[in-house]
């Protein structure tokens, strides 16, 4: 079951009230850095597996 627009709106309002509008850009920036780091780690892991399977 996908969340409705009202559920998403309530969550957004709760987050703004908890953290304040001033800190949201900082939190989103930190979240983006975490996602980028995670993707980089996955890519490195895939590269290592390819090297193990195809030694040259």
N, C-alpha and C positions, 0 to 999 in steps of 0.2 A: 504494500500500500504506500503510495507516494504521498509526501506531505503536501497539504493544500497551501494556498497562498496565505491564508490566515495563520496557519501554524508557523510558516516561515517568518511572517511579519511579527508575530509575538516573540519569536526567538531573537530576531534582530533588535527589537525594542529592549528586550531583557539584556542583551549584550551591551547595547549603548548605555543603559542605565548602570550596569555593573562596572564597566571600564571607562566610560566617558567618551565623548566624541573625539577628544584630543589624543587619546592613546590608541584609538583604532588603527590609524595608519601605521603606527609602529608595530602593533601586534600583527597586522596583515603582512608587513614587510618581513617580520621574523618567521611567519608561517611560510611565506614564499621561499625564503632562504632554506628552510627545513625541507620543503618539497624538492627544491633543486638539488640539495645535498643527497636526498634519498634516491632521486633519479640517477645522479652521478654514481652513487654506490652500486645501483643495479647494473648500470652500463659497465662499470669496471668488473663486476662479478661475471657478467656475460663474456667480456673480453678474456678473462682468465680461463673460463671454461672452454672457450674456443681454442685458446693456445694449448690447453691440456689435450684436447681431442685431435688437434692438427699440429703435431710438432714438426718443425721444419728443419 
